[in-house]
Amino acid sequence: MQLFFETRDLPYSLIELIGREKLLTGLSAYNAVMVGASGALYGVLVAFAFLFPNARLMLLFPPIPIKAKVLVPLLILGDLFFGFTSYSIGPIAHFAHVGGAITGLIMIWYWKKNQFDHNRWD
């Protein structure tokens, strides 16, 4: 094994030093299943819209203020549309967003029904 590399031999020599199989297994890890928190964010978004329906929210594009009770259902309908059609861009888990929104709705409905505000620690 050569310890000192010339500049022109550096990329090839590093690949040989590390090993082709190790590099290929490292690159194949990027094709694995990814886990995100966007479903949980949709749950928080639905809970916010349930508690504050007239709050004005604004997307970056278009920068128009929209009430939460209008924006959140539009986002969920958009995820349903992209989930059932082939117009989605990239590997986005649209049904995970919808599942998070449904979970957030069930949780906030349960908490408001049982009035958890009286049981808070304060």
N, C-alpha and C positions, 0 to 999 in steps of 0.2 A: 504494500500500500504506500502510495506516495503522500508525504505530509505537506509539501509545499507545491502549490498549484500555480501555474501561469495564468494570467488573466483570461486568455482565450480558451483555456481548458476548464474554467471554473464551473459553468453550468453542467456540462457532461460529467465532470469528475464528482460533483456533489450528488448527482443522481446515482452514479455508480457506488459512491460511498454509502449512501442511505439504503439503496436497494430499490429496484423497480417494483417489487411486490409490495413493499411497505408504502411506497408512494401511491400505488394504485388502490390499496385498501383505504388509505387516508382520503383519497379523492372520491371513492365510492361512498364514504360516509355522508357526503353532501347530497346524495340522492335518497336519503332516509326520510322517514316520516318526521314531520316537525310538529311541535306542540306550541301553542300560543295562548294568550289570555284574552283574545278578542271576544270570545263568547261571554266571559265574565264582565268585560266592559259593556257589552250590550245589555247584560242584566242590570248593571248599575245605571245605564242610560234609560232603560225602561222604568226602573224604580224612580229615577229623578223625574221623568215625564209624568208618572203617576202621582207623585207628591206635589210637583210644581208644573201643572199643565200649561199655564200661561206665561211661563218664563221664556224669554226670547233667547234663542240659540243662533249661532251663525257658523256656517261652514266657511272654509277658506275660499272655495270656488263654488258657487257664486257668493260673494260677500253680502248677502241679503239676510236681515234678521227674520227668523221664522219661529213661531211658537213651538214649544216642545211637543205639544199634543198633535202637531201636524208633521214635524220633522221625523220623529221616532217611528211612526207607522210607515212613512215613506222609505226610511232606511230598511225596515224589516221587509216591506214589499219588494224593494230592490233586491234584497238577499234571496227572497223566495224566487223572484224572476231569474236571477243569475244562477241559482241552484238547480232549477229545472231546465234551463236552456243551455246551449253551448256557447253563449256569448261571454262567459267569464274570462277574465284575463289572469292567467297564472294559477297556481295551486292554492286557491282560497277556499276555506271550509265554510261555505255559506250556510249550511245547515247547522254548523256549530254556533254561528251567530244567532240563528233563529232559536236554537235550543237554549242558549244563554238568555235570550230575551224572554222566552216562556218561563224559564226558571226564575228570573228576576221578577216577573209579573206575579208568579205564584207566591214567592217569598214576601213581596211587599203587600200583597193582598192578605196573606195570613197574618203578617205583623200588624197591619192596620185593623184587621178584624178582631184580633185578640188584644189590641191596644197595649203593645209592648212599651209604650212611653212611660207607663206607670211602674214598670219593672226595671228601669234603667238605673245604673249605678250613681250617676251624678257625682 
